[in-house]
């Protein structure tokens, strides 16, 4: 960083959020300007097709603190975030979603914790404005991943986070593809704080996460930090095998004692249970192998096609 570098960099992945961008920019600047700390906003256009990039250029013409990174295609939210991390200049880095569900007005809370000496700060949406299904699934995953990584974090999925620049620089050196930001944070340092932040309903547009994408993201979350699913299924398979052998012995004993005893239904049920466990275990193994396949291809995690800097005054 040189002397002209801003103190704060706000990184925002953008994918088809044209209806939110103006309000997002205005609210970020209105929040940070009263702090009297220099800042930049780094918007990462993740292959948008709705005019988001054109609107970002219009906003940049009015505000030279906005820098625009354009990816060659849609890579996904996490790769877009890392692309933003690769270009920041600030000493403190804030990550924020573009949908305005995490209000930019909460950023000062994270900055206060960073100023206390923490290396990373994670937002905690205590009162989430999501469907019951997403809230319940999130709680289960938060507990599972926290157990796997050995650090209790109550809201791993909150997009509002703060980092010291040294942390994002280290994260930028990672080369693997199955990345999950909170897991990388914990791996780098346990010096993490949580801050309660507000959560609002989406003002406009629609969520880019379908049920399938959420399932894939959540499996990436677990697979990136632990082999626990494979170990659990292996343990469950062993347990069911023991139960199956026990029931088989019981059925054989009844046949010897009572004669022609028909165990067809029980054997059929056991067959389907064991087959289900076997197929599930095979599917999990295939998921891990597929990730190995992706890694050995050594394709870039993202491709930046353009970094649009604001025009310097004449």
C-alpha positions as a Markdown table, in Angstrom:
| # | Residue | x | y | z |
|---|---|---|---|---|
| 1 | Unk | 0.0 | 0.0 | 0.0 |
| 2 | Unk | 1.2 | 3.5 | -0.8 |
| 3 | Unk | 0.4 | 6.7 | 1.1 |
| 4 | Unk | -2.7 | 7.3 | -1.1 |
| 5 | Unk | -4.3 | 4.0 | -0.3 |
| 6 | Unk | -7.6 | 4.2 | 1.5 |
| 7 | Unk | -8.0 | 2.9 | 5.0 |
| 8 | Unk | -11.1 | 0.8 | 4.3 |
| 9 | Unk | -12.1 | -1.3 | 1.3 |
| 10 | Unk | -15.7 | -2.5 | 0.9 |
| 11 | Unk | -15.9 | -5.5 | -1.4 |
| 12 | Unk | -19.3 | -6.3 | -2.9 |
| 13 | Unk | -19.9 | -9.3 | -5.4 |
| 14 | Unk | -22.6 | -8.3 | -7.8 |
| 15 | Unk | -24.7 | -10.6 | -10.0 |
| 16 | Unk | -27.8 | -9.2 | -11.6 |
| 17 | Unk | -28.5 | -6.7 | -8.9 |
| 18 | Unk | -29.3 | -3.6 | -11.1 |
| 19 | Unk | -32.3 | -2.7 | -9.0 |
| 20 | Unk | -30.3 | -2.5 | -5.8 |
| 21 | Unk | -27.0 | -0.9 | -6.9 |
| 22 | Unk | -27.8 | 2.8 | -6.6 |
| 23 | Unk | -29.3 | 2.4 | -3.1 |
| 24 | Unk | -26.4 | 0.1 | -2.1 |
| 25 | Unk | -23.8 | 2.6 | -3.1 |
| 26 | Unk | -25.6 | 5.6 | -1.6 |
| 27 | Unk | -26.1 | 3.7 | 1.8 |
| 28 | Unk | -22.5 | 2.6 | 1.9 |
| 29 | Unk | -21.1 | 6.1 | 1.3 |
| 30 | Unk | -23.7 | 7.7 | 3.7 |
| 31 | Unk | -22.5 | 5.2 | 6.4 |
| 32 | Unk | -18.7 | 5.7 | 5.9 |
| 33 | Unk | -18.4 | 9.4 | 5.2 |
| 34 | Unk | -19.3 | 10.5 | 8.8 |
| 35 | Unk | -16.5 | 8.3 | 10.1 |
| 36 | Unk | -13.9 | 10.6 | 8.6 |
| 37 | Unk | -11.9 | 7.5 | 7.4 |
| 38 | Unk | -10.8 | 7.2 | 3.8 |
| 39 | Unk | -12.5 | 4.3 | 1.9 |
| 40 | Unk | -13.0 | 2.7 | -1.5 |
| 41 | Unk | -15.8 | 0.5 | -2.8 |
| 42 | Unk | -14.8 | -2.5 | -4.9 |
| 43 | Unk | -17.8 | -3.8 | -6.8 |
| 44 | Unk | -17.2 | -7.2 | -8.6 |
| 45 | Unk | -19.5 | -7.8 | -11.5 |
| 46 | Unk | -19.8 | -11.6 | -11.6 |
| 47 | Unk | -21.0 | -12.0 | -15.2 |
| 48 | Unk | -24.2 | -10.0 | -14.8 |
| 49 | Unk | -26.6 | -9.9 | -17.7 |
| 50 | Unk | -29.2 | -7.3 | -16.5 |
| 51 | Unk | -27.3 | -4.1 | -17.0 |
| 52 | Unk | -25.5 | -4.0 | -13.7 |
| 53 | Unk | -22.1 | -3.3 | -15.2 |
| 54 | Unk | -23.5 | -0.3 | -17.2 |
| 55 | Unk | -25.1 | 1.1 | -14.1 |
| 56 | Unk | -21.8 | 0.6 | -12.1 |
| 57 | Unk | -20.0 | 2.7 | -14.7 |
| 58 | Unk | -22.6 | 5.5 | -14.3 |
| 59 | Unk | -22.2 | 5.4 | -10.6 |
| 60 | Unk | -18.4 | 5.5 | -10.9 |
| 61 | Unk | -18.6 | 8.6 | -13.1 |
| 62 | Unk | -20.1 | 10.4 | -10.1 |
| 63 | Unk | -18.0 | 8.8 | -7.4 |
| 64 | Unk | -14.3 | 8.2 | -8.0 |
| 65 | Unk | -14.1 | 6.0 | -4.8 |
| 66 | Unk | -15.8 | 3.2 | -6.7 |
| 67 | Unk | -13.6 | 0.7 | -8.4 |
| 68 | Unk | -15.2 | -2.0 | -10.7 |
| 69 | Unk | -13.9 | -5.5 | -11.4 |
| 70 | Unk | -15.5 | -7.4 | -14.2 |
| 71 | Unk | -15.2 | -11.2 | -14.3 |
| 72 | Unk | -15.2 | -13.0 | -17.7 |
| 73 | Unk | -18.3 | -14.9 | -16.8 |
| 74 | Unk | -20.4 | -15.9 | -13.8 |
| 75 | Unk | -18.0 | -17.8 | -11.4 |
| 76 | Unk | -20.1 | -17.6 | -8.2 |
| 77 | Unk | -20.2 | -15.4 | -5.1 |
| 78 | Unk | -17.2 | -16.8 | -3.4 |
| 79 | Unk | -14.8 | -16.6 | -6.4 |
| 80 | Unk | -16.1 | -13.1 | -7.0 |
| 81 | Unk | -15.3 | -12.2 | -3.4 |
| 82 | Unk | -11.8 | -13.5 | -3.7 |
| 83 | Unk | -11.4 | -11.5 | -7.0 |
| 84 | Unk | -12.3 | -8.4 | -5.0 |
| 85 | Unk | -9.8 | -9.4 | -2.2 |
| 86 | Unk | -7.1 | -9.6 | -4.9 |
| 87 | Unk | -7.6 | -5.9 | -5.8 |
| 88 | Unk | -8.2 | -4.1 | -2.5 |
| 89 | Unk | -5.9 | -1.4 | -1.3 |
| 90 | Unk | -7.3 | -0.7 | 2.2 |
| 91 | Unk | -5.9 | -1.7 | 5.5 |
| 92 | Unk | -9.3 | -3.0 | 6.6 |
| 93 | Unk | -11.5 | -5.0 | 4.3 |
| 94 | Unk | -15.3 | -5.3 | 4.6 |
| 95 | Unk | -17.3 | -7.9 | 2.6 |
| 96 | Unk | -20.9 | -7.2 | 1.9 |
| 97 | Unk | -23.7 | -8.8 | -0.2 |
| 98 | Unk | -25.4 | -6.7 | -2.8 |
| 99 | Unk | -29.0 | -7.6 | -1.9 |
| 100 | Unk | -29.2 | -5.2 | 1.0 |
| 101 | Unk | -30.4 | -7.8 | 3.4 |
| 102 | Unk | -27.3 | -7.0 | 5.5 |
| 103 | Unk | -27.7 | -3.3 | 6.0 |
| 104 | Unk | -24.5 | -1.3 | 5.2 |
| 105 | Unk | -25.4 | 0.8 | 8.2 |
| 106 | Unk | -24.0 | -2.0 | 10.4 |
| 107 | Unk | -20.5 | -1.7 | 9.1 |
| 108 | Unk | -19.3 | 0.6 | 11.9 |
| 109 | Unk | -20.1 | -2.1 | 14.4 |
| 110 | Unk | -17.5 | -4.4 | 12.7 |
| 111 | Unk | -15.0 | -1.6 | 12.4 |
| 112 | Unk | -15.2 | -1.0 | 16.2 |
| 113 | Unk | -14.3 | -4.7 | 16.8 |
| 114 | Unk | -11.4 | -4.6 | 14.3 |
| 115 | Unk | -10.1 | -1.5 | 16.1 |
| 116 | Unk | -10.1 | -3.5 | 19.4 |
| 117 | Unk | -7.5 | -5.8 | 17.9 |
| 118 | Unk | -9.4 | -8.6 | 16.3 |
| 119 | Unk | -8.1 | -9.9 | 13.0 |
| 120 | Unk | -11.6 | -10.9 | 11.7 |
| 121 | Unk | -15.2 | -10.0 | 12.6 |
| 122 | Unk | -18.2 | -12.1 | 11.6 |
| 123 | Unk | -21.7 | -10.7 | 11.5 |
| 124 | Unk | -24.4 | -12.5 | 13.4 |
| 125 | Unk | -27.9 | -12.2 | 12.1 |
| 126 | Unk | -29.7 | -12.9 | 15.4 |
| 127 | Unk | -33.2 | -12.3 | 13.9 |
| 128 | Unk | -33.0 | -13.6 | 10.3 |
| 129 | Unk | -35.7 | -12.5 | 7.8 |
| 130 | Unk | -35.6 | -15.8 | 5.9 |
| 131 | Unk | -38.0 | -18.8 | 5.5 |
| 132 | Unk | -38.2 | -21.2 | 8.4 |
| 133 | Unk | -36.6 | -23.9 | 6.3 |
| 134 | Unk | -33.5 | -21.8 | 5.7 |
| 135 | Unk | -33.3 | -20.7 | 9.3 |
| 136 | Unk | -33.5 | -24.3 | 10.6 |
| 137 | Unk | -31.0 | -25.6 | 8.0 |
| 138 | Unk | -28.6 | -22.8 | 8.8 |
| 139 | Unk | -28.7 | -23.6 | 12.5 |
| 140 | Unk | -27.9 | -27.3 | 11.9 |
| 141 | Unk | -25.1 | -26.4 | 9.5 |
| 142 | Unk | -23.6 | -23.8 | 11.8 |
| 143 | Unk | -23.4 | -26.3 | 14.7 |
| 144 | Unk | -22.0 | -29.0 | 12.4 |
| 145 | Unk | -19.3 | -26.8 | 10.9 |
| 146 | Unk | -18.4 | -25.2 | 14.2 |
| 147 | Unk | -17.9 | -28.7 | 15.7 |
| 148 | Unk | -15.7 | -29.6 | 12.8 |
| 149 | Unk | -13.5 | -26.5 | 12.8 |
| 150 | Unk | -13.3 | -26.4 | 16.6 |
| 151 | Unk | -14.5 | -22.8 | 16.9 |
| 152 | Unk | -18.1 | -21.8 | 17.8 |
| 153 | Unk | -19.5 | -19.3 | 15.2 |
| 154 | Unk | -23.2 | -18.8 | 15.4 |
| 155 | Unk | -23.8 | -17.4 | 11.9 |
| 156 | Unk | -21.4 | -18.7 | 9.3 |
| 157 | Unk | -23.5 | -17.7 | 6.4 |
| 158 | Unk | -23.7 | -13.9 | 7.1 |
| 159 | Unk | -22.1 | -12.0 | 4.2 |
| 160 | Unk | -21.2 | -9.0 | 6.4 |
| 161 | Unk | -17.6 | -9.6 | 7.6 |
| 162 | Unk | -14.5 | -7.5 | 8.4 |
| 163 | Unk | -10.9 | -8.5 | 7.9 |
| 164 | Unk | -7.5 | -7.0 | 8.4 |
| 165 | Unk | -5.7 | -6.7 | 5.1 |
| 166 | Unk | -3.1 | -9.3 | 6.1 |
| 167 | Unk | -5.8 | -11.9 | 6.4 |
| 168 | Unk | -7.3 | -11.3 | 2.9 |
| 169 | Unk | -3.7 | -11.3 | 1.4 |
| 170 | Unk | -3.2 | -14.7 | 3.0 |
| 171 | Unk | -6.5 | -16.0 | 1.7 |
| 172 | Unk | -5.6 | -14.8 | -1.8 |
| 173 | Unk | -2.6 | -17.2 | -1.8 |
| 174 | Unk | -4.9 | -20.3 | -1.5 |
| 175 | Unk | -5.1 | -22.4 | -4.7 |
| 176 | Unk | -7.9 | -24.8 | -3.9 |
| 177 | Unk | -11.4 | -24.5 | -5.3 |
| 178 | Unk | -13.7 | -25.9 | -2.6 |
| 179 | Unk | -13.4 | -22.8 | -0.5 |
| 180 | Unk | -15.6 | -21.7 | 2.4 |
| 181 | Unk | -14.7 | -18.3 | 3.7 |
| 182 | Unk | -15.4 | -18.8 | 7.5 |
| 183 | Unk | -13.4 | -22.0 | 7.4 |
| 184 | Unk | -10.5 | -20.3 | 5.8 |
| 185 | Unk | -10.8 | -17.5 | 8.4 |
| 186 | Unk | -10.6 | -20.0 | 11.3 |
| 187 | Unk | -7.7 | -21.9 | 9.7 |
| 188 | Unk | -5.7 | -18.6 | 9.4 |
| 189 | Unk | -6.4 | -17.4 | 12.9 |
| 190 | Unk | -8.8 | -18.0 | 15.9 |
| 191 | Unk | -8.8 | -14.3 | 16.7 |
| 192 | Unk | -12.4 | -13.8 | 15.5 |
| 193 | Unk | -15.2 | -11.8 | 17.0 |
| 194 | Unk | -18.9 | -11.9 | 16.4 |
| 195 | Unk | -21.1 | -8.9 | 16.2 |
| 196 | Unk | -24.9 | -8.8 | 16.2 |
| 197 | Unk | -26.2 | -7.2 | 13.0 |
| 198 | Unk | -29.6 | -6.5 | 11.6 |
| 199 | Unk | -31.1 | -8.6 | 8.8 |
| 200 | Unk | -33.8 | -7.3 | 6.5 |
| 201 | Unk | -36.0 | -8.7 | 3.8 |
| 202 | Unk | -34.7 | -8.3 | 0.2 |
| 203 | Unk | -35.9 | -4.9 | -1.0 |
| 204 | Unk | -36.1 | -5.9 | -4.7 |
| 205 | Unk | -34.9 | -8.6 | -7.0 |
| 206 | Unk | -34.8 | -12.3 | -6.2 |
| 207 | Unk | -32.3 | -14.6 | -4.4 |
| 208 | Unk | -29.7 | -16.2 | -6.7 |
| 209 | Unk | -29.6 | -19.3 | -4.5 |
| 210 | Unk | -32.0 | -22.0 | -5.6 |
| 211 | Unk | -32.5 | -25.0 | -3.4 |
| 212 | Unk | -29.9 | -27.0 | -5.4 |
| 213 | Unk | -27.3 | -24.2 | -5.2 |
| 214 | Unk | -27.9 | -24.0 | -1.4 |
| 215 | Unk | -27.4 | -27.7 | -1.1 |
| 216 | Unk | -24.2 | -27.6 | -3.1 |
| 217 | Unk | -22.9 | -24.6 | -1.2 |
| 218 | Unk | -23.6 | -26.3 | 2.1 |
| 219 | Unk | -21.9 | -29.5 | 1.1 |
| 220 | Unk | -18.9 | -27.4 | 0.0 |
| 221 | Unk | -19.0 | -25.8 | 3.4 |
| 222 | Unk | -18.8 | -29.2 | 5.1 |
| 223 | Unk | -16.4 | -30.9 | 2.6 |
| 224 | Unk | -14.0 | -28.0 | 2.7 |
| 225 | Unk | -13.3 | -28.4 | 6.4 |
| 226 | Unk | -13.8 | -32.0 | 7.3 |
| 227 | Unk | -14.1 | -35.6 | 6.2 |
| 228 | Unk | -16.7 | -36.1 | 8.9 |
| 229 | Unk | -19.6 | -37.1 | 6.4 |
| 230 | Unk | -17.5 | -40.1 | 5.1 |
| 231 | Unk | -16.5 | -41.1 | 8.6 |
| 232 | Unk | -20.1 | -40.8 | 9.9 |
| 233 | Unk | -21.6 | -42.9 | 7.0 |
| 234 | Unk | -18.9 | -45.5 | 7.6 |
| 235 | Unk | -19.7 | -45.7 | 11.2 |
| 236 | Unk | -23.5 | -45.8 | 10.4 |
| 237 | Unk | -22.8 | -48.6 | 7.9 |
| 238 | Unk | -20.9 | -50.6 | 10.5 |
| 239 | Unk | -23.6 | -50.1 | 13.1 |
| 240 | Unk | -26.3 | -51.2 | 10.7 |
| 241 | Unk | -24.3 | -54.2 | 9.6 |
| 242 | Unk | -24.0 | -55.3 | 13.3 |
| 243 | Unk | -27.7 | -54.8 | 13.7 |
| 244 | Unk | -28.3 | -56.7 | 10.5 |
| 245 | Unk | -26.1 | -59.6 | 11.6 |
| 246 | Unk | -27.9 | -59.6 | 15.0 |
| 247 | Unk | -31.4 | -59.7 | 13.4 |
| 248 | Unk | -30.2 | -62.5 | 11.0 |
| 249 | Unk | -29.0 | -64.5 | 14.0 |
| 250 | Unk | -32.4 | -63.9 | 15.7 |
| 251 | Unk | -34.3 | -65.0 | 12.6 |
| 252 | Unk | -32.2 | -68.1 | 12.2 |
| 253 | Unk | -32.8 | -69.0 | 15.9 |
| 254 | Unk | -36.6 | -68.6 | 15.5 |
| 255 | Unk | -36.4 | -70.8 | 12.4 |
| 256 | Unk | -34.6 | -73.5 | 14.3 |
| 257 | Unk | -37.0 | -73.2 | 17.3 |
| 258 | Unk | -40.3 | -72.6 | 15.6 |
| 259 | Unk | -39.7 | -74.3 | 12.3 |
| 260 | Unk | -40.8 | -72.7 | 9.0 |
| 261 | Unk | -40.7 | -69.1 | 10.1 |
| 262 | Unk | -41.1 | -66.6 | 7.2 |
| 263 | Unk | -38.7 | -63.6 | 7.6 |
| 264 | Unk | -39.3 | -62.2 | 4.1 |
| 265 | Unk | -40.5 | -58.7 | 5.2 |
| 266 | Unk | -37.7 | -58.2 | 7.7 |
| 267 | Unk | -35.0 | -59.4 | 5.3 |
| 268 | Unk | -36.4 | -57.1 | 2.6 |
| 269 | Unk | -36.4 | -54.1 | 4.9 |
| 270 | Unk | -32.8 | -54.8 | 6.0 |
| 271 | Unk | -31.8 | -55.2 | 2.3 |
| 272 | Unk | -33.1 | -51.7 | 1.5 |
| 273 | Unk | -31.6 | -50.1 | 4.6 |
| 274 | Unk | -28.1 | -51.5 | 3.8 |
| 275 | Unk | -28.4 | -50.7 | 0.1 |
| 276 | Unk | -29.4 | -47.2 | 1.0 |
| 277 | Unk | -26.4 | -46.7 | 3.3 |
| 278 | Unk | -24.1 | -48.2 | 0.7 |
| 279 | Unk | -25.3 | -45.9 | -2.1 |
| 280 | Unk | -25.2 | -42.9 | 0.2 |
| 281 | Unk | -21.6 | -43.7 | 1.1 |
| 282 | Unk | -20.7 | -44.2 | -2.5 |
| 283 | Unk | -22.3 | -40.8 | -3.4 |
| 284 | Unk | -20.3 | -39.0 | -0.7 |
| 285 | Unk | -17.1 | -40.6 | -1.9 |
| 286 | Unk | -17.9 | -39.5 | -5.4 |
| 287 | Unk | -18.4 | -36.0 | -4.2 |
| 288 | Unk | -15.0 | -35.9 | -2.6 |
| 289 | Unk | -13.4 | -37.5 | -5.6 |
| 290 | Unk | -15.1 | -35.0 | -7.9 |
| 291 | Unk | -13.5 | -32.2 | -5.9 |
| 292 | Unk | -10.1 | -33.9 | -6.3 |
| 293 | Unk | -10.7 | -34.0 | -10.0 |
| 294 | Unk | -11.5 | -30.3 | -10.1 |
| 295 | Unk | -8.3 | -29.5 | -8.1 |
| 296 | Unk | -6.0 | -31.5 | -10.3 |
| 297 | Unk | -7.2 | -29.6 | -13.4 |
| 298 | Unk | -5.6 | -26.5 | -11.9 |
| 299 | Unk | -8.1 | -24.1 | -13.6 |
| 300 | Unk | -8.1 | -20.5 | -12.3 |
| 301 | Unk | -10.6 | -19.9 | -9.5 |
| 302 | Unk | -11.8 | -16.8 | -11.4 |
| 303 | Unk | -10.8 | -14.7 | -14.4 |
| 304 | Unk | -10.7 | -10.9 | -14.3 |
| 305 | Unk | -11.5 | -9.5 | -17.7 |
| 306 | Unk | -11.3 | -5.8 | -16.6 |
| 307 | Unk | -10.4 | -3.6 | -13.7 |
| 308 | Unk | -12.1 | -0.3 | -14.2 |
| 309 | Unk | -10.4 | 2.4 | -12.2 |
| 310 | Unk | -12.0 | 5.9 | -11.8 |
| 311 | Unk | -10.8 | 8.6 | -14.2 |
| 312 | Unk | -8.2 | 10.9 | -12.6 |
| 313 | Unk | -9.1 | 14.5 | -12.7 |
| 314 | Unk | -7.3 | 16.5 | -15.3 |
